[in-house]
Amino acid sequence: MELDKLLTAAADYGFPMLVSCYLLVRMESKIDKLSANIDALTRVIAAAK
């Protein structure tokens, strides 16, 4: 009985976990670029004051 619940949970949550991991891997470089641009913008704003 316990094994059935475990397999059902893996089937239910496996796909969303797989999609989430895929999207995180795909978006990682974009997030890094965004972070670098935010840092650069912060420096420009600080220098303008």
mmCIF entry with sequence, helices, sheets and N, C-alpha, C, O atoms, coordinates in Angstrom:
data_MODEL
# 
_entry.id   MODEL 
# 
_entity.id                         1 
_entity.type                       polymer 
_entity.pdbx_number_of_molecules   1 
# 
_entity_poly.entity_id                      1 
_entity_poly.type                           'polypeptide(L)' 
_entity_poly.nstd_linkage                   no 
_entity_poly.nstd_monomer                   no 
_entity_poly.pdbx_seq_one_letter_code       MELDKLLTAAADYGFPMLVSCYLLVRMESKIDKLSANIDALTRVIAAAK 
_entity_poly.pdbx_seq_one_letter_code_can   MELDKLLTAAADYGFPMLVSCYLLVRMESKIDKLSANIDALTRVIAAAK 
_entity_poly.pdbx_strand_id                 A 
# 
loop_
_entity_poly_seq.entity_id 
_entity_poly_seq.num 
_entity_poly_seq.mon_id 
_entity_poly_seq.hetero 
1 1  MET n 
1 2  GLU n 
1 3  LEU n 
1 4  ASP n 
1 5  LYS n 
1 6  LEU n 
1 7  LEU n 
1 8  THR n 
1 9  ALA n 
1 10 ALA n 
1 11 ALA n 
1 12 ASP n 
1 13 TYR n 
1 14 GLY n 
1 15 PHE n 
1 16 PRO n 
1 17 MET n 
1 18 LEU n 
1 19 VAL n 
1 20 SER n 
1 21 CYS n 
1 22 TYR n 
1 23 LEU n 
1 24 LEU n 
1 25 VAL n 
1 26 ARG n 
1 27 MET n 
1 28 GLU n 
1 29 SER n 
1 30 LYS n 
1 31 ILE n 
1 32 ASP n 
1 33 LYS n 
1 34 LEU n 
1 35 SER n 
1 36 ALA n 
1 37 ASN n 
1 38 ILE n 
1 39 ASP n 
1 40 ALA n 
1 41 LEU n 
1 42 THR n 
1 43 ARG n 
1 44 VAL n 
1 45 ILE n 
1 46 ALA n 
1 47 ALA n 
1 48 ALA n 
1 49 LYS n 
# 
_struct_asym.id          A 
_struct_asym.entity_id   1 
# 
_struct_conf.conf_type_id            HELX_P 
_struct_conf.id                      HELX_P1 
_struct_conf.pdbx_PDB_helix_id       AA1 
_struct_conf.beg_label_comp_id       GLU 
_struct_conf.beg_label_asym_id       A 
_struct_conf.beg_label_seq_id        2 
_struct_conf.pdbx_beg_PDB_ins_code   ? 
_struct_conf.end_label_comp_id       ALA 
_struct_conf.end_label_asym_id       A 
_struct_conf.end_label_seq_id        48 
_struct_conf.pdbx_end_PDB_ins_code   ? 
_struct_conf.beg_auth_comp_id        GLU 
_struct_conf.beg_auth_asym_id        A 
_struct_conf.beg_auth_seq_id         2 
_struct_conf.end_auth_comp_id        ALA 
_struct_conf.end_auth_asym_id        A 
_struct_conf.end_auth_seq_id         48 
_struct_conf.pdbx_PDB_helix_class    1 
_struct_conf.details                 ? 
_struct_conf.pdbx_PDB_helix_length   47 
# 
_struct_conf_type.id          HELX_P 
_struct_conf_type.criteria    ? 
_struct_conf_type.reference   ? 
# 
loop_
_atom_site.group_PDB 
_atom_site.id 
_atom_site.type_symbol 
_atom_site.label_atom_id 
_atom_site.label_alt_id 
_atom_site.label_comp_id 
_atom_site.label_asym_id 
_atom_site.label_entity_id 
_atom_site.label_seq_id 
_atom_site.pdbx_PDB_ins_code 
_atom_site.Cartn_x 
_atom_site.Cartn_y 
_atom_site.Cartn_z 
_atom_site.occupancy 
_atom_site.B_iso_or_equiv 
_atom_site.pdbx_formal_charge 
_atom_site.auth_seq_id 
_atom_site.auth_comp_id 
_atom_site.auth_asym_id 
_atom_site.auth_atom_id 
_atom_site.pdbx_PDB_model_num 
ATOM 1   N N  . MET A 1 1  ? 0.821  -1.190 0.000   1.00 0.00 ? 1  MET A N  1 
ATOM 2   C CA . MET A 1 1  ? 0.000  0.000  0.000   1.00 0.00 ? 1  MET A CA 1 
ATOM 3   C C  . MET A 1 1  ? 0.866  1.255  0.000   1.00 0.00 ? 1  MET A C  1 
ATOM 4   O O  . MET A 1 1  ? 0.576  2.203  -0.730  1.00 0.00 ? 1  MET A O  1 
ATOM 5   N N  . GLU A 1 2  ? 1.909  1.274  0.796   1.00 0.00 ? 2  GLU A N  1 
ATOM 6   C CA . GLU A 1 2  ? 2.789  2.439  0.878   1.00 0.00 ? 2  GLU A CA 1 
ATOM 7   C C  . GLU A 1 2  ? 3.524  2.683  -0.444  1.00 0.00 ? 2  GLU A C  1 
ATOM 8   O O  . GLU A 1 2  ? 3.734  3.829  -0.842  1.00 0.00 ? 2  GLU A O  1 
ATOM 9   N N  . LEU A 1 3  ? 3.907  1.612  -1.110  1.00 0.00 ? 3  LEU A N  1 
ATOM 10  C CA . LEU A 1 3  ? 4.595  1.732  -2.386  1.00 0.00 ? 3  LEU A CA 1 
ATOM 11  C C  . LEU A 1 3  ? 3.679  2.348  -3.431  1.00 0.00 ? 3  LEU A C  1 
ATOM 12  O O  . LEU A 1 3  ? 4.136  3.123  -4.271  1.00 0.00 ? 3  LEU A O  1 
ATOM 13  N N  . ASP A 1 4  ? 2.404  2.018  -3.393  1.00 0.00 ? 4  ASP A N  1 
ATOM 14  C CA . ASP A 1 4  ? 1.456  2.598  -4.345  1.00 0.00 ? 4  ASP A CA 1 
ATOM 15  C C  . ASP A 1 4  ? 1.355  4.111  -4.156  1.00 0.00 ? 4  ASP A C  1 
ATOM 16  O O  . ASP A 1 4  ? 1.310  4.859  -5.132  1.00 0.00 ? 4  ASP A O  1 
ATOM 17  N N  . LYS A 1 5  ? 1.319  4.552  -2.918  1.00 0.00 ? 5  LYS A N  1 
ATOM 18  C CA . LYS A 1 5  ? 1.249  5.989  -2.641  1.00 0.00 ? 5  LYS A CA 1 
ATOM 19  C C  . LYS A 1 5  ? 2.517  6.696  -3.109  1.00 0.00 ? 5  LYS A C  1 
ATOM 20  O O  . LYS A 1 5  ? 2.462  7.800  -3.651  1.00 0.00 ? 5  LYS A O  1 
ATOM 21  N N  . LEU A 1 6  ? 3.647  6.051  -2.894  1.00 0.00 ? 6  LEU A N  1 
ATOM 22  C CA . LEU A 1 6  ? 4.920  6.625  -3.316  1.00 0.00 ? 6  LEU A CA 1 
ATOM 23  C C  . LEU A 1 6  ? 4.996  6.742  -4.827  1.00 0.00 ? 6  LEU A C  1 
ATOM 24  O O  . LEU A 1 6  ? 5.438  7.768  -5.343  1.00 0.00 ? 6  LEU A O  1 
ATOM 25  N N  . LEU A 1 7  ? 4.579  5.729  -5.533  1.00 0.00 ? 7  LEU A N  1 
ATOM 26  C CA . LEU A 1 7  ? 4.601  5.774  -6.994  1.00 0.00 ? 7  LEU A CA 1 
ATOM 27  C C  . LEU A 1 7  ? 3.617  6.800  -7.542  1.00 0.00 ? 7  LEU A C  1 
ATOM 28  O O  . LEU A 1 7  ? 3.902  7.476  -8.530  1.00 0.00 ? 7  LEU A O  1 
ATOM 29  N N  . THR A 1 8  ? 2.475  6.911  -6.907  1.00 0.00 ? 8  THR A N  1 
ATOM 30  C CA . THR A 1 8  ? 1.497  7.905  -7.331  1.00 0.00 ? 8  THR A CA 1 
ATOM 31  C C  . THR A 1 8  ? 2.037  9.318  -7.126  1.00 0.00 ? 8  THR A C  1 
ATOM 32  O O  . THR A 1 8  ? 1.867  10.183 -7.986  1.00 0.00 ? 8  THR A O  1 
ATOM 33  N N  . ALA A 1 9  ? 2.679  9.549  -5.999  1.00 0.00 ? 9  ALA A N  1 
ATOM 34  C CA . ALA A 1 9  ? 3.260  10.862 -5.726  1.00 0.00 ? 9  ALA A CA 1 
ATOM 35  C C  . ALA A 1 9  ? 4.362  11.187 -6.732  1.00 0.00 ? 9  ALA A C  1 
ATOM 36  O O  . ALA A 1 9  ? 4.450  12.320 -7.206  1.00 0.00 ? 9  ALA A O  1 
ATOM 37  N N  . ALA A 1 10 ? 5.194  10.215 -7.059  1.00 0.00 ? 10 ALA A N  1 
ATOM 38  C CA . ALA A 1 10 ? 6.256  10.429 -8.042  1.00 0.00 ? 10 ALA A CA 1 
ATOM 39  C C  . ALA A 1 10 ? 5.674  10.748 -9.410  1.00 0.00 ? 10 ALA A C  1 
ATOM 40  O O  . ALA A 1 10 ? 6.201  11.597 -10.127 1.00 0.00 ? 10 ALA A O  1 
ATOM 41  N N  . ALA A 1 11 ? 4.608  10.083 -9.768  1.00 0.00 ? 11 ALA A N  1 
ATOM 42  C CA . ALA A 1 11 ? 3.975  10.341 -11.055 1.00 0.00 ? 11 ALA A CA 1 
ATOM 43  C C  . ALA A 1 11 ? 3.312  11.714 -11.075 1.00 0.00 ? 11 ALA A C  1 
ATOM 44  O O  . ALA A 1 11 ? 3.368  12.415 -12.085 1.00 0.00 ? 11 ALA A O  1 
ATOM 45  N N  . ASP A 1 12 ? 2.689  12.101 -9.968  1.00 0.00 ? 12 ASP A N  1 
ATOM 46  C CA . ASP A 1 12 ? 1.995  13.391 -9.912  1.00 0.00 ? 12 ASP A CA 1 
ATOM 47  C C  . ASP A 1 12 ? 2.968  14.566 -9.883  1.00 0.00 ? 12 ASP A C  1 
ATOM 48  O O  . ASP A 1 12 ? 2.758  15.565 -10.571 1.00 0.00 ? 12 ASP A O  1 
ATOM 49  N N  . TYR A 1 13 ? 4.013  14.452 -9.101  1.00 0.00 ? 13 TYR A N  1 
ATOM 50  C CA . TYR A 1 13 ? 4.924  15.571 -8.914  1.00 0.00 ? 13 TYR A CA 1 
ATOM 51  C C  . TYR A 1 13 ? 6.172  15.488 -9.785  1.00 0.00 ? 13 TYR A C  1 
ATOM 52  O O  . TYR A 1 13 ? 6.934  16.453 -9.850  1.00 0.00 ? 13 TYR A O  1 
ATOM 53  N N  . GLY A 1 14 ? 6.394  14.389 -10.440 1.00 0.00 ? 14 GLY A N  1 
ATOM 54  C CA . GLY A 1 14 ? 7.588  14.236 -11.257 1.00 0.00 ? 14 GLY A CA 1 
ATOM 55  C C  . GLY A 1 14 ? 7.618  15.171 -12.444 1.00 0.00 ? 14 GLY A C  1 
ATOM 56  O O  . GLY A 1 14 ? 8.651  15.778 -12.728 1.00 0.00 ? 14 GLY A O  1 
ATOM 57  N N  . PHE A 1 15 ? 6.502  15.299 -13.142 1.00 0.00 ? 15 PHE A N  1 
ATOM 58  C CA . PHE A 1 15 ? 6.452  16.161 -14.318 1.00 0.00 ? 15 PHE A CA 1 
ATOM 59  C C  . PHE A 1 15 ? 6.641  17.631 -13.956 1.00 0.00 ? 15 PHE A C  1 
ATOM 60  O O  . PHE A 1 15 ? 7.448  18.304 -14.596 1.00 0.00 ? 15 PHE A O  1 
ATOM 61  N N  . PRO A 1 16 ? 5.934  18.156 -12.958 1.00 0.00 ? 16 PRO A N  1 
ATOM 62  C CA . PRO A 1 16 ? 6.178  19.558 -12.604 1.00 0.00 ? 16 PRO A CA 1 
ATOM 63  C C  . PRO A 1 16 ? 7.616  19.816 -12.147 1.00 0.00 ? 16 PRO A C  1 
ATOM 64  O O  . PRO A 1 16 ? 8.182  20.870 -12.438 1.00 0.00 ? 16 PRO A O  1 
ATOM 65  N N  . MET A 1 17 ? 8.196  18.871 -11.444 1.00 0.00 ? 17 MET A N  1 
ATOM 66  C CA . MET A 1 17 ? 9.585  19.030 -11.018 1.00 0.00 ? 17 MET A CA 1 
ATOM 67  C C  . MET A 1 17 ? 10.511 19.048 -12.214 1.00 0.00 ? 17 MET A C  1 
ATOM 68  O O  . MET A 1 17 ? 11.447 19.846 -12.261 1.00 0.00 ? 17 MET A O  1 
ATOM 69  N N  . LEU A 1 18 ? 10.264 18.182 -13.181 1.00 0.00 ? 18 LEU A N  1 
ATOM 70  C CA . LEU A 1 18 ? 11.082 18.129 -14.384 1.00 0.00 ? 18 LEU A CA 1 
ATOM 71  C C  . LEU A 1 18 ? 10.979 19.433 -15.165 1.00 0.00 ? 18 LEU A C  1 
ATOM 72  O O  . LEU A 1 18 ? 11.991 19.962 -15.625 1.00 0.00 ? 18 LEU A O  1 
ATOM 73  N N  . VAL A 1 19 ? 9.782  19.948 -15.315 1.00 0.00 ? 19 VAL A N  1 
ATOM 74  C CA . VAL A 1 19 ? 9.592  21.208 -16.034 1.00 0.00 ? 19 VAL A CA 1 
ATOM 75  C C  . VAL A 1 19 ? 10.268 22.357 -15.297 1.00 0.00 ? 19 VAL A C  1 
ATOM 76  O O  . VAL A 1 19 ? 10.901 23.206 -15.924 1.00 0.00 ? 19 VAL A O  1 
ATOM 77  N N  . SER A 1 20 ? 10.143 22.391 -13.986 1.00 0.00 ? 20 SER A N  1 
ATOM 78  C CA . SER A 1 20 ? 10.771 23.449 -13.193 1.00 0.00 ? 20 SER A CA 1 
ATOM 79  C C  . SER A 1 20 ? 12.285 23.418 -13.334 1.00 0.00 ? 20 SER A C  1 
ATOM 80  O O  . SER A 1 20 ? 12.912 24.460 -13.522 1.00 0.00 ? 20 SER A O  1 
ATOM 81  N N  . CYS A 1 21 ? 12.867 22.252 -13.247 1.00 0.00 ? 21 CYS A N  1 
ATOM 82  C CA . CYS A 1 21 ? 14.323 22.126 -13.399 1.00 0.00 ? 21 CYS A CA 1 
ATOM 83  C C  . CYS A 1 21 ? 14.769 22.548 -14.792 1.00 0.00 ? 21 CYS A C  1 
ATOM 84  O O  . CYS A 1 21 ? 15.777 23.238 -14.942 1.00 0.00 ? 21 CYS A O  1 
ATOM 85  N N  . TYR A 1 22 ? 14.028 22.141 -15.799 1.00 0.00 ? 22 TYR A N  1 
ATOM 86  C CA . TYR A 1 22 ? 14.360 22.519 -17.179 1.00 0.00 ? 22 TYR A CA 1 
ATOM 87  C C  . TYR A 1 22 ? 14.327 24.036 -17.340 1.00 0.00 ? 22 TYR A C  1 
ATOM 88  O O  . TYR A 1 22 ? 15.237 24.620 -17.929 1.00 0.00 ? 22 TYR A O  1 
ATOM 89  N N  . LEU A 1 23 ? 13.285 24.671 -16.820 1.00 0.00 ? 23 LEU A N  1 
ATOM 90  C CA . LEU A 1 23 ? 13.168 26.117 -16.953 1.00 0.00 ? 23 LEU A CA 1 
ATOM 91  C C  . LEU A 1 23 ? 14.259 26.842 -16.173 1.00 0.00 ? 23 LEU A C  1 
ATOM 92  O O  . LEU A 1 23 ? 14.777 27.857 -16.638 1.00 0.00 ? 23 LEU A O  1 
ATOM 93  N N  . LEU A 1 24 ? 14.614 26.337 -14.996 1.00 0.00 ? 24 LEU A N  1 
ATOM 94  C CA . LEU A 1 24 ? 15.696 26.966 -14.237 1.00 0.00 ? 24 LEU A CA 1 
ATOM 95  C C  . LEU A 1 24 ? 17.021 26.882 -14.975 1.00 0.00 ? 24 LEU A C  1 
ATOM 96  O O  . LEU A 1 24 ? 17.797 27.838 -14.969 1.00 0.00 ? 24 LEU A O  1 
ATOM 97  N N  . VAL A 1 25 ? 17.284 25.760 -15.602 1.00 0.00 ? 25 VAL A N  1 
ATOM 98  C CA . VAL A 1 25 ? 18.528 25.608 -16.352 1.00 0.00 ? 25 VAL A CA 1 
ATOM 99  C C  . VAL A 1 25 ? 18.533 26.534 -17.562 1.00 0.00 ? 25 VAL A C  1 
ATOM 100 O O  . VAL A 1 25 ? 19.546 27.166 -17.862 1.00 0.00 ? 25 VAL A O  1 
ATOM 101 N N  . ARG A 1 26 ? 17.401 26.613 -18.255 1.00 0.00 ? 26 ARG A N  1 
ATOM 102 C CA . ARG A 1 26 ? 17.302 27.465 -19.440 1.00 0.00 ? 26 ARG A CA 1 
ATOM 103 C C  . ARG A 1 26 ? 17.405 28.947 -19.083 1.00 0.00 ? 26 ARG A C  1 
ATOM 104 O O  . ARG A 1 26 ? 17.995 29.728 -19.831 1.00 0.00 ? 26 ARG A O  1 
ATOM 105 N N  . MET A 1 27 ? 16.838 29.331 -17.954 1.00 0.00 ? 27 MET A N  1 
ATOM 106 C CA . MET A 1 27 ? 16.764 30.743 -17.590 1.00 0.00 ? 27 MET A CA 1 
ATOM 107 C C  . MET A 1 27 ? 17.974 31.224 -16.793 1.00 0.00 ? 27 MET A C  1 
ATOM 108 O O  . MET A 1 27 ? 18.101 32.420 -16.532 1.00 0.00 ? 27 MET A O  1 
ATOM 109 N N  . GLU A 1 28 ? 18.858 30.318 -16.407 1.00 0.00 ? 28 GLU A N  1 
ATOM 110 C CA . GLU A 1 28 ? 19.973 30.691 -15.536 1.00 0.00 ? 28 GLU A CA 1 
ATOM 111 C C  . GLU A 1 28 ? 20.844 31.778 -16.151 1.00 0.00 ? 28 GLU A C  1 
ATOM 112 O O  . GLU A 1 28 ? 21.203 32.735 -15.465 1.00 0.00 ? 28 GLU A O  1 
ATOM 113 N N  . SER A 1 29 ? 21.186 31.653 -17.415 1.00 0.00 ? 29 SER A N  1 
ATOM 114 C CA . SER A 1 29 ? 22.043 32.659 -18.044 1.00 0.00 ? 29 SER A CA 1 
ATOM 115 C C  . SER A 1 29 ? 21.326 33.998 -18.147 1.00 0.00 ? 29 SER A C  1 
ATOM 116 O O  . SER A 1 29 ? 21.952 35.047 -17.995 1.00 0.00 ? 29 SER A O  1 
ATOM 117 N N  . LYS A 1 30 ? 20.037 33.977 -18.399 1.00 0.00 ? 30 LYS A N  1 
ATOM 118 C CA . LYS A 1 30 ? 19.278 35.225 -18.483 1.00 0.00 ? 30 LYS A CA 1 
ATOM 119 C C  . LYS A 1 30 ? 19.189 35.895 -17.116 1.00 0.00 ? 30 LYS A C  1 
ATOM 120 O O  . LYS A 1 30 ? 19.260 37.120 -17.019 1.00 0.00 ? 30 LYS A O  1 
ATOM 121 N N  . ILE A 1 31 ? 19.036 35.104 -16.069 1.00 0.00 ? 31 ILE A N  1 
ATOM 122 C CA . ILE A 1 31 ? 18.988 35.658 -14.715 1.00 0.00 ? 31 ILE A CA 1 
ATOM 123 C C  . ILE A 1 31 ? 20.336 36.269 -14.349 1.00 0.00 ? 31 ILE A C  1 
ATOM 124 O O  . ILE A 1 31 ? 20.389 37.319 -13.710 1.00 0.00 ? 31 ILE A O  1 
ATOM 125 N N  . ASP A 1 32 ? 21.426 35.615 -14.751 1.00 0.00 ? 32 ASP A N  1 
ATOM 126 C CA . ASP A 1 32 ? 22.759 36.163 -14.481 1.00 0.00 ? 32 ASP A CA 1 
ATOM 127 C C  . ASP A 1 32 ? 22.963 37.495 -15.204 1.00 0.00 ? 32 ASP A C  1 
ATOM 128 O O  . ASP A 1 32 ? 23.505 38.439 -14.629 1.00 0.00 ? 32 ASP A O  1 
ATOM 129 N N  . LYS A 1 33 ? 22.532 37.568 -16.458 1.00 0.00 ? 33 LYS A N  1 
ATOM 130 C CA . LYS A 1 33 ? 22.653 38.822 -17.213 1.00 0.00 ? 33 LYS A CA 1 
ATOM 131 C C  . LYS A 1 33 ? 21.799 39.921 -16.593 1.00 0.00 ? 33 LYS A C  1 
ATOM 132 O O  . LYS A 1 33 ? 22.232 41.070 -16.506 1.00 0.00 ? 33 LYS A O  1 
ATOM 133 N N  . LEU A 1 34 ? 20.609 39.581 -16.169 1.00 0.00 ? 34 LEU A N  1 
ATOM 134 C CA . LEU A 1 34 ? 19.732 40.555 -15.526 1.00 0.00 ? 34 LEU A CA 1 
ATOM 135 C C  . LEU A 1 34 ? 20.348 41.079 -14.242 1.00 0.00 ? 34 LEU A C  1 
ATOM 136 O O  . LEU A 1 34 ? 20.289 42.276 -13.962 1.00 0.00 ? 34 LEU A O  1 
ATOM 137 N N  . SER A 1 35 ? 20.932 40.196 -13.469 1.00 0.00 ? 35 SER A N  1 
ATOM 138 C CA . SER A 1 35 ? 21.580 40.596 -12.227 1.00 0.00 ? 35 SER A CA 1 
ATOM 139 C C  . SER A 1 35 ? 22.756 41.529 -12.500 1.00 0.00 ? 35 SER A C  1 
ATOM 140 O O  . SER A 1 35 ? 22.938 42.519 -11.791 1.00 0.00 ? 35 SER A O  1 
ATOM 141 N N  . ALA A 1 36 ? 23.546 41.226 -13.506 1.00 0.00 ? 36 ALA A N  1 
ATOM 142 C CA . ALA A 1 36 ? 24.676 42.086 -13.865 1.00 0.00 ? 36 ALA A CA 1 
ATOM 143 C C  . ALA A 1 36 ? 24.189 43.457 -14.324 1.00 0.00 ? 36 ALA A C  1 
ATOM 144 O O  . ALA A 1 36 ? 24.798 44.471 -13.985 1.00 0.00 ? 36 ALA A O  1 
ATOM 145 N N  . ASN A 1 37 ? 23.115 43.500 -15.082 1.00 0.00 ? 37 ASN A N  1 
ATOM 146 C CA . ASN A 1 37 ? 22.575 44.781 -15.535 1.00 0.00 ? 37 ASN A CA 1 
ATOM 147 C C  . ASN A 1 37 ? 22.018 45.598 -14.383 1.00 0.00 ? 37 ASN A C  1 
ATOM 148 O O  . ASN A 1 37 ? 22.149 46.822 -14.376 1.00 0.00 ? 37 ASN A O  1 
ATOM 149 N N  . ILE A 1 38 ? 21.401 44.948 -13.415 1.00 0.00 ? 38 ILE A N  1 
ATOM 150 C CA . ILE A 1 38 ? 20.900 45.661 -12.242 1.00 0.00 ? 38 ILE A CA 1 
ATOM 151 C C  . ILE A 1 38 ? 22.063 46.250 -11.450 1.00 0.00 ? 38 ILE A C  1 
ATOM 152 O O  . ILE A 1 38 ? 21.980 47.378 -10.965 1.00 0.00 ? 38 ILE A O  1 
ATOM 153 N N  . ASP A 1 39 ? 23.136 45.492 -11.319 1.00 0.00 ? 39 ASP A N  1 
ATOM 154 C CA . ASP A 1 39 ? 24.316 46.005 -10.620 1.00 0.00 ? 39 ASP A CA 1 
ATOM 155 C C  . ASP A 1 39 ? 24.903 47.212 -11.353 1.00 0.00 ? 39 ASP A C  1 
ATOM 156 O O  . ASP A 1 39 ? 25.269 48.205 -10.723 1.00 0.00 ? 39 ASP A O  1 
ATOM 157 N N  . ALA A 1 40 ? 24.992 47.128 -12.670 1.00 0.00 ? 40 ALA A N  1 
ATOM 158 C CA . ALA A 1 40 ? 25.520 48.236 -13.457 1.00 0.00 ? 40 ALA A CA 1 
ATOM 159 C C  . ALA A 1 40 ? 24.624 49.466 -13.329 1.00 0.00 ? 40 ALA A C  1 
ATOM 160 O O  . ALA A 1 40 ? 25.127 50.583 -13.203 1.00 0.00 ? 40 ALA A O  1 
ATOM 161 N N  . LEU A 1 41 ? 23.328 49.280 -13.358 1.00 0.00 ? 41 LEU A N  1 
ATOM 162 C CA . LEU A 1 41 ? 22.396 50.388 -13.208 1.00 0.00 ? 41 LEU A CA 1 
ATOM 163 C C  . LEU A 1 41 ? 22.527 51.029 -11.830 1.00 0.00 ? 41 LEU A C  1 
ATOM 164 O O  . LEU A 1 41 ? 22.454 52.251 -11.704 1.00 0.00 ? 41 LEU A O  1 
ATOM 165 N N  . THR A 1 42 ? 22.717 50.221 -10.811 1.00 0.00 ? 42 THR A N  1 
ATOM 166 C CA . THR A 1 42 ? 22.903 50.742 -9.461  1.00 0.00 ? 42 THR A CA 1 
ATOM 167 C C  . THR A 1 42 ? 24.147 51.615 -9.385  1.00 0.00 ? 42 THR A C  1 
ATOM 168 O O  . THR A 1 42 ? 24.131 52.678 -8.765  1.00 0.00 ? 42 THR A O  1 
ATOM 169 N N  . ARG A 1 43 ? 25.222 51.163 -10.018 1.00 0.00 ? 43 ARG A N  1 
ATOM 170 C CA . ARG A 1 43 ? 26.473 51.961 -10.026 1.00 0.00 ? 43 ARG A CA 1 
ATOM 171 C C  . ARG A 1 43 ? 26.278 53.272 -10.769 1.00 0.00 ? 43 ARG A C  1 
ATOM 172 O O  . ARG A 1 43 ? 26.777 54.306 -10.325 1.00 0.00 ? 43 ARG A O  1 
ATOM 173 N N  . VAL A 1 44 ? 25.565 53.255 -11.889 1.00 0.00 ? 44 VAL A N  1 
ATOM 174 C CA . VAL A 1 44 ? 25.336 54.480 -12.666 1.00 0.00 ? 44 VAL A CA 1 
ATOM 175 C C  . VAL A 1 44 ? 24.486 55.453 -11.875 1.00 0.00 ? 44 VAL A C  1 
ATOM 176 O O  . VAL A 1 44 ? 24.762 56.652 -11.874 1.00 0.00 ? 44 VAL A O  1 
ATOM 177 N N  . ILE A 1 45 ? 23.474 54.969 -11.212 1.00 0.00 ? 45 ILE A N  1 
ATOM 178 C CA . ILE A 1 45 ? 22.606 55.845 -10.412 1.00 0.00 ? 45 ILE A CA 1 
ATOM 179 C C  . ILE A 1 45 ? 23.389 56.431 -9.246  1.00 0.00 ? 45 ILE A C  1 
ATOM 180 O O  . ILE A 1 45 ? 23.239 57.609 -8.921  1.00 0.00 ? 45 ILE A O  1 
ATOM 181 N N  . ALA A 1 46 ? 24.226 55.606 -8.616  1.00 0.00 ? 46 ALA A N  1 
ATOM 182 C CA . ALA A 1 46 ? 25.025 56.100 -7.489  1.00 0.00 ? 46 ALA A CA 1 
ATOM 183 C C  . ALA A 1 46 ? 26.035 57.149 -7.956  1.00 0.00 ? 46 ALA A C  1 
ATOM 184 O O  . ALA A 1 46 ? 26.291 58.115 -7.238  1.00 0.00 ? 46 ALA A O  1 
ATOM 185 N N  . ALA A 1 47 ? 26.609 56.975 -9.140  1.00 0.00 ? 47 ALA A N  1 
ATOM 186 C CA . ALA A 1 47 ? 27.585 57.932 -9.658  1.00 0.00 ? 47 ALA A CA 1 
ATOM 187 C C  . ALA A 1 47 ? 26.919 59.234 -10.076 1.00 0.00 ? 47 ALA A C  1 
ATOM 188 O O  . ALA A 1 47 ? 27.559 60.285 -10.062 1.00 0.00 ? 47 ALA A O  1 
ATOM 189 N N  . ALA A 1 48 ? 25.655 59.182 -10.444 1.00 0.00 ? 48 ALA A N  1 
ATOM 190 C CA . ALA A 1 48 ? 24.957 60.381 -10.912 1.00 0.00 ? 48 ALA A CA 1 
ATOM 191 C C  . ALA A 1 48 ? 24.540 61.286 -9.759  1.00 0.00 ? 48 ALA A C  1 
ATOM 192 O O  . ALA A 1 48 ? 24.226 62.454 -9.985  1.00 0.00 ? 48 ALA A O  1 
ATOM 193 N N  . LYS A 1 49 ? 24.530 60.782 -8.545  1.00 0.00 ? 49 LYS A N  1 
ATOM 194 C CA . LYS A 1 49 ? 24.101 61.592 -7.401  1.00 0.00 ? 49 LYS A CA 1 
ATOM 195 C C  . LYS A 1 49 ? 25.170 62.506 -6.906  1.00 0.00 ? 49 LYS A C  1 
ATOM 196 O O  . LYS A 1 49 ? 24.953 63.248 -5.948  1.00 0.00 ? 49 LYS A O  1 
# 
